[in-house]
């Protein structure tokens, strides 16, 4: 699509009666609540799924690469925000021995041939929380902020040609379009800086849709320990750092800067009358309250949504609105057909992981916790929601070294990370066994994360230790970060499809 065609499409998309859009979304929310209470969104059993995002680099230099659109389609991946991104998602399957095994094999079956096809173009697909090496001959600042004005429409140069993405920079909604993190500040005119980051997103489909708030309450309270185990974005591309001593930048680095990027790029600036859209979610007492929260959320780009033959097109304006309902954990209601309609929890805090096995480990552990905690009525449900939110942002900063609060199965308060994560593993095992997995099968999925805890080494800590050691040896910060990134990609080349992060240690 040419720049003029894209600009015309953006203008057309924005030529919408926003009040009429809101009215339709609200009416659809009422219809959705009725369908949920009629049992339309119930499942006969729990199902799981996983979304994964990757980015492309030059296989010889590790520099970021734009993915040719034809190649992206050839390897069966979908476009994401940046031209360097690639995304895939698994088929939702029952949470069983065979279902989890099929999830892992489906990802491997997609990624392995994709690596072969991209290698012929000197491209390597990388699974990582944040890229740090810009394209050859460019700075990260320029790559993330380059844009042009075409016929009165602001278009990001390196963004995919999805109309919705470009429309975000041309609406009245005051997205920050900036990055604000320790020792990093970047101002842009589009949401393109968000393409710095990549994630995995486990999904858990609840069996009985009206019970979603019960599962959701537990999901919010386990967000911090799971994120603490998964952190993977302590460093930015070096040219984004403000002028500060290298050692200070390293010592004050947060373990999951991906959270800062997503929040400051897409949320309004501090002091705005608009509420932030990327945030820790509220707790819901009822499924109706969850649907109402989606309906009440500001839609950045109201659009005329054409009707197709999908069942959930009956809620298409609400579903479009949900596309920018960016909570770190969010309820989802959709289904292409009435029989596939489902209510699920999308768990969004986790960065992309070093290997497929690590990604599936998080999918399995999260699903196991959702099976076990509500059934066993674990007292962590009594942890105040504000404390769960504080835990979350503590994990963003310090990973496994964060000060987290927890209530044990015996009803005792604890701040010991071994006890907190240990309970998560035990109840995840219990949940997986409740779904028919043997103890050994359950432990196989849990083991990659338990080893991280035992060794106190997450991907972010591995990166941080590498860079800190180099800086202490006198290596300039930029060289230290790029040296770390080169080793990360080299290690991943041997382990992405069949290995595990702890193989690197």
C-alpha positions in Angstrom: 0.0 0.0 0.0 1.4 3.4 -1.0 1.7 6.3 1.5 -1.2 8.1 -0.2 -3.4 5.0 -0.2 -2.6 4.4 3.5 -3.3 8.0 4.4 -6.7 7.8 2.5 -7.5 4.6 4.4 -6.6 6.3 7.7 -8.8 9.3 6.9 -11.7 7.0 6.0 -11.3 5.0 9.2 -11.4 8.1 11.3 -14.5 9.5 9.5 -16.8 7.8 12.0 -19.5 9.1 14.3 -17.9 8.3 17.6 -21.1 8.7 19.6 -22.9 6.2 17.4 -19.9 3.8 17.7 -20.2 4.1 21.5 -23.9 3.5 21.4 -23.5 0.4 19.3 -20.8 -1.0 21.6 -22.9 -0.5 24.7 -25.9 -2.2 23.1 -23.6 -5.1 22.1 -22.3 -5.3 25.6 -25.9 -5.8 26.9 -26.4 -8.5 24.3 -23.1 -10.1 25.2 -24.1 -10.3 28.9 -27.3 -12.0 28.0 -25.5 -14.6 25.9 -23.0 -15.2 28.6 -25.7 -15.8 31.1 -27.5 -18.1 28.7 -24.4 -20.4 28.6 -23.3 -19.6 25.0 -19.7 -18.9 26.2 -19.3 -21.9 28.3 -16.9 -24.7 27.4 -17.1 -28.4 28.3 -13.6 -28.1 29.7 -10.7 -25.7 30.1 -8.7 -24.9 26.9 -5.3 -23.2 26.5 -3.6 -21.2 23.8 -0.5 -19.1 23.3 0.5 -16.1 21.3 4.2 -15.5 20.5 5.9 -12.5 19.0 9.4 -12.5 17.5 11.6 -10.0 15.7 14.0 -10.4 12.7 17.7 -9.7 12.7 20.5 -10.0 10.1 21.9 -13.5 10.7 25.5 -12.2 10.2 25.5 -9.0 12.2 22.5 -9.3 14.6 21.2 -6.0 13.4 17.5 -5.6 13.2 16.0 -6.4 9.9 12.7 -5.5 8.2 10.8 -8.6 7.3 9.8 -8.8 3.6 6.0 -9.0 3.6 6.0 -11.9 1.1 8.4 -13.9 3.3 6.2 -13.2 6.3 3.3 -14.8 4.6 5.3 -17.7 3.2 6.4 -18.8 6.7 2.9 -18.6 8.0 3.4 -15.7 10.5 1.3 -12.6 10.9 2.4 -9.0 10.8 2.6 -7.0 14.0 3.3 -3.3 14.8 6.8 -3.0 13.3 8.1 -4.1 9.9 10.6 -6.3 11.9 7.9 -8.2 13.8 6.4 -11.6 13.3 3.6 -13.2 15.3 2.0 -16.6 15.6 -0.7 -18.1 17.8 -1.5 -21.7 18.6 -4.8 -23.4 18.1 -6.8 -23.5 21.4 -6.7 -27.1 22.8 -7.9 -28.9 25.9 -5.7 -28.6 29.0 -4.6 -32.2 28.9 -1.4 -34.2 28.4 -2.1 -34.3 24.7 -3.2 -30.8 24.5 -0.1 -29.3 26.0 2.1 -31.6 24.0 0.3 -30.5 20.9 0.8 -26.8 21.8 4.6 -27.3 22.0 4.7 -29.3 18.8 2.6 -26.8 16.9 5.0 -24.0 17.8 8.0 -26.1 16.9 6.3 -27.0 13.6 5.9 -23.4 12.8 9.2 -22.0 13.9 11.6 -24.7 12.7 10.7 -24.4 8.9 10.5 -20.6 9.4 14.1 -20.5 10.6 15.1 -22.5 7.5 13.2 -20.2 5.1 14.4 -17.0 6.7 18.0 -18.2 6.8 18.1 -18.2 3.0 17.5 -14.4 3.2 20.2 -14.0 5.9 17.4 -13.3 8.4 17.2 -14.9 11.9 14.0 -14.8 13.9 14.6 -14.0 17.6 12.5 -14.6 20.7 13.4 -11.8 23.1 11.8 -9.2 25.3 13.4 -6.2 23.6 15.7 -5.7 20.6 18.9 -3.6 21.2 20.8 -3.5 17.9 19.2 -1.2 15.3 19.3 -1.8 11.5 22.7 -1.4 10.0 23.4 2.3 9.3 20.5 3.5 11.4 20.0 4.5 15.0 17.3 3.1 17.2 16.0 6.6 17.7 15.6 7.3 14.0 14.1 3.8 13.3 11.5 4.3 16.0 10.6 7.9 15.3 10.9 8.4 11.6 7.6 9.4 10.1 6.1 11.5 7.3 3.0 13.6 6.9 1.0 12.5 3.9 -2.1 14.5 3.0 -2.5 15.6 6.6 -2.0 12.1 8.1 1.1 11.2 10.2 2.5 7.9 9.0 5.3 6.0 10.7 8.0 4.9 8.2 8.8 1.5 9.7 5.3 0.5 10.8 3.2 -2.2 9.2 0.5 -0.9 6.9 -2.3 -1.8 9.2 -4.7 1.1 9.2 -5.5 0.8 12.9 -1.9 1.3 13.9 -1.4 4.4 11.9 -4.7 5.8 12.9 -3.6 5.8 16.6 -1.3 8.8 15.8 -4.0 10.7 14.1 -6.9 10.7 16.6 -7.8 13.0 19.5 -6.8 10.4 22.1 -3.5 11.7 23.7 -1.3 8.6 23.5 2.1 9.6 24.9 4.1 8.3 21.9 7.2 8.4 24.1 9.4 6.2 26.2 10.1 7.1 29.8 12.2 4.5 31.7 15.3 4.7 34.0 17.9 6.8 32.1 15.9 6.6 28.9 13.7 9.2 27.3 12.4 9.2 23.7 9.7 11.4 22.1 7.9 10.4 19.0 4.8 11.3 17.0 3.4 7.8 16.5 3.1 4.6 18.6 6.0 3.0 16.7 8.3 3.1 19.8 6.1 0.3 21.2 7.7 -2.0 18.5 10.8 -2.2 20.7 9.1 -4.9 22.7 7.8 -8.5 22.1 5.8 -10.8 24.3 4.2 -14.1 24.9 0.5 -14.3 25.9 -0.9 -17.4 27.5 -4.7 -17.8 27.2 -6.9 -19.8 29.6 -10.5 -20.5 28.5 -12.7 -20.9 31.6 -15.3 -23.8 31.5 -18.2 -21.7 32.9 -18.1 -18.1 31.7 -19.9 -16.5 34.7 -17.1 -17.9 36.9 -14.5 -15.8 35.0 -14.1 -13.3 37.9 -13.0 -16.0 40.3 -10.2 -17.1 37.9 -9.4 -13.5 37.1 -8.9 -12.7 40.8 -6.3 -15.4 41.1 -4.6 -14.4 37.8 -4.0 -10.9 39.2 -2.5 -12.2 42.3 0.0 -14.6 40.6 1.0 -12.0 38.0 3.9 -10.8 40.1 5.6 -14.1 40.8 5.2 -15.3 37.2 6.6 -12.0 35.9 9.5 -12.2 38.4 10.4 -15.6 36.9 10.0 -14.4 33.3 11.7 -10.9 33.1 13.7 -10.4 29.9 14.2 -6.8 29.0 16.7 -5.0 31.3 18.5 -3.0 28.5 17.5 -0.7 25.7 19.4 0.0 22.4 22.4 2.0 23.6 21.6 5.2 21.7 18.4 5.6 23.6 20.2 6.2 26.9 20.5 9.7 28.4 24.0 10.9 29.3 24.8 9.2 32.5 27.7 7.0 33.8 27.6 3.5 32.4 27.8 1.9 35.9 24.9 4.0 37.1 22.8 3.0 34.1 23.6 -0.7 34.7 23.0 -0.6 38.5 19.6 1.2 38.1 18.3 -0.9 35.3 14.8 -2.4 35.7 14.4 -6.1 34.9 11.3 -5.7 32.7 11.5 -2.4 30.9 9.0 -3.7 28.4 6.3 -2.7 30.9 7.5 0.9 30.9 7.6 1.0 27.1 4.1 -0.2 26.6 2.7 2.1 29.3 4.4 5.3 28.3 4.0 4.9 24.6 0.3 4.2 24.7 -1.0 5.9 27.8 -1.8 9.6 28.0 0.9 11.9 29.6 0.7 12.3 33.3 -2.0 14.9 34.2 -4.2 14.1 31.3 -8.0 13.9 31.8 -8.0 10.6 30.0 -7.4 7.5 32.2 -4.4 5.3 31.3 -5.3 2.3 29.1 -2.3 0.2 29.7 -2.4 -0.7 33.4 -3.0 -3.3 36.0 -6.7 -4.3 35.7 -9.4 -3.8 38.3 -10.8 -6.7 40.2 -14.3 -7.8 39.0 -17.1 -9.1 41.3 -19.2 -10.3 38.3 -18.8 -11.2 34.7 -21.2 -8.4 33.9 -18.8 -6.0 35.6 -15.9 -7.2 33.3 -18.0 -6.7 30.2 -19.1 -3.2 31.4 -15.4 -2.3 32.0 -14.6 -3.1 28.4 -17.6 -1.1 27.2 -16.7 1.9 29.3 -13.1 2.0 28.1 -12.1 4.8 25.7 -11.7 3.6 22.2 -8.7 5.2 20.5 -9.9 4.6 17.0 -13.6 4.2 16.6 -14.2 2.5 13.2 -17.1 1.3 11.1 -16.6 -2.5 11.5 -18.0 -4.5 8.6 -20.2 -7.5 9.4 -18.9 -10.9 8.2 -20.2 -14.4 8.9 -18.6 -14.7 12.4 -20.8 -15.4 15.3 -19.2 -12.7 17.4 -19.9 -10.1 14.7 -23.0 -9.5 16.8 -20.5 -7.8 19.2 -18.1 -6.5 16.5 -18.0 -2.9 17.8 -17.4 -4.0 21.4 -14.8 -6.5 20.0 -13.0 -3.7 18.2 -13.1 -1.6 21.3 -11.5 -4.5 23.2 -8.5 -4.3 20.8 -7.3 -1.2 22.7 -8.4 -2.4 26.1 -4.8 -2.9 27.2 -4.8 -4.3 30.7 -1.9 -6.5 31.8 -4.5 -9.2 32.4 -7.7 -8.9 30.5 -11.0 -10.8 30.0 -11.8 -11.8 26.4 -15.2 -12.9 24.9 -15.2 -14.1 21.3 -15.8 -16.9 18.9 -16.0 -17.3 15.2 -19.0 -19.6 15.6 -21.6 -20.1 18.4 -20.1 -23.5 19.2 -16.6 -22.0 19.6 -17.7 -19.0 21.6 -15.5 -18.7 24.8 -14.6 -16.6 27.7 -11.0 -16.5 28.5 -8.2 -14.8 30.5 -5.4 -13.3 28.4 -2.2 -13.1 30.6 -0.1 -10.3 29.1 2.7 -9.4 31.5 5.3 -11.9 30.1 8.0 -10.9 27.6 9.1 -13.2 24.8 11.2 -16.0 26.2 14.5 -17.5 25.1 13.1 -20.9 23.9 9.9 -22.6 22.9 10.0 -24.8 26.0 10.3 -21.8 28.3 7.2 -20.3 26.6 5.2 -23.4 27.0 6.3 -23.8 30.6 4.6 -20.4 31.4 1.5 -21.5 29.5 1.3 -24.7 31.5 2.1 -23.2 34.9 -0.4 -20.4 34.4 -3.1 -22.9 33.3 -2.3 -25.2 36.2 -2.6 -22.3 38.7 -6.0 -21.4 37.1 -7.2 -25.0 37.6 -5.9 -25.4 41.2 -6.2 -22.1 43.0 -9.9 -21.6 42.6 -10.7 -25.2 43.3 -8.6 -25.4 46.4 -9.7 -21.9 47.5 -6.2 -20.8 48.1 -6.1 -17.9 50.7 -4.0 -15.7 48.3 -7.4 -14.6 47.2 -7.4 -12.5 50.4 -4.4 -10.5 49.4 -5.6 -7.0 48.8 -5.8 -6.1 45.1 -3.6 -3.0 45.7 -0.9 -5.3 47.1 -1.1 -7.5 44.1 -0.6 -4.4 41.9 2.4 -3.2 44.0 3.8 -6.7 43.7 3.5 -6.5 40.0 5.5 -3.3 39.6 8.1 -4.5 42.2 8.6 -7.5 39.9 9.0 -5.1 36.9 11.8 -3.4 38.7 13.7 -6.3 40.4 12.5 -9.6 39.1 13.3 -12.4 41.6 15.0 -9.9 43.9 11.7 -8.0 44.3 10.1 -7.6 47.7 6.7 -9.4 47.1 4.0 -10.1 49.7 2.1 -13.4 49.7 -0.4 -15.4 51.7 0.5 -19.1 52.0 -1.8 -22.1 51.8 -1.7 -22.1 55.6 -2.9 -18.5 55.7 0.5 -17.1 56.8 2.0 -13.9 55.4 5.4 -14.3 53.7 7.9 -12.3 51.7 10.2 -15.2 50.9 10.6 -15.6 47.1 11.4 -19.3 47.5 8.2 -19.9 49.4 6.1 -17.7 47.0 7.3 -19.3 43.8 7.5 -22.7 45.4 3.8 -22.6 46.2 3.0 -21.4 42.7 4.9 -24.5 41.4 3.1 -26.9 43.7 -0.4 -25.6 42.9 0.5 -25.5 39.2 1.5 -29.2 39.5 -1.7 -29.9 41.4 -3.8 -28.2 38.7 -2.1 -30.1 35.9 -2.6 -33.4 37.7 -6.3 -32.5 38.1 -6.3 -32.3 34.2 -4.9 -35.8 33.9 -1.2 -35.2 33.7 1.1 -37.5 35.6 3.4 -36.0 38.3 6.4 -36.5 36.1 4.6 -34.8 33.1 3.6 -31.9 35.2 7.1 -31.5 36.6 8.5 -31.5 33.1 6.6 -28.3 32.3 7.4 -26.7 35.6 11.1 -27.6 35.7 12.5 -24.8 33.5 11.0 -22.2 35.8 11.9 -24.0 39.0 15.5 -24.1 37.8 15.4 -20.3 37.3 14.3 -19.9 40.9 16.9 -22.3 42.3 19.7 -20.6 40.4 18.3 -17.1 40.9 18.8 -16.5 37.2 16.1 -15.2 34.9 16.9 -14.2 31.3 17.0 -10.5 32.4 19.4 -11.4 35.2 21.6 -13.3 32.8 21.7 -10.3 30.5 22.4 -7.9 33.4 25.2 -10.0 34.8 26.8 -10.2 31.3 26.6 -6.4 30.8 27.6 -5.5 34.3 30.7 -7.8 34.1 31.8 -6.2 30.8 31.2 -2.6 32.1 33.2 -3.4 35.3 36.0 -4.6 33.0 36.1 -1.3 31.2 34.0 -2.1 28.2 31.8 0.9 27.0 28.1 0.3 27.7 27.1 0.1 24.0 29.6 -2.5 23.3 28.7 -4.4 26.4 25.0 -4.5 25.5 25.7 -5.6 21.9 28.2 -8.2 23.1 25.5 -9.6 25.4 23.0 -9.5 22.6 25.3 -11.4 20.3 25.7 -14.2 22.9 22.0 -14.3 23.5 21.3 -14.8 19.8 24.1 -17.4 19.5 22.8 -19.4 22.5 19.2 -19.2 21.2 20.3 -20.5 17.8 21.1 -23.8 19.4 18.2 -24.0 21.8 15.1 -22.1 20.5 13.2 -25.1 19.1 14.2 -27.9 21.4 16.3 -26.6 24.2 15.8 -24.5 27.4 17.1 -21.3 28.8 18.8 -23.1 31.7 20.9 -24.9 29.1 22.8 -21.6 28.8 23.9 -21.6 32.4 
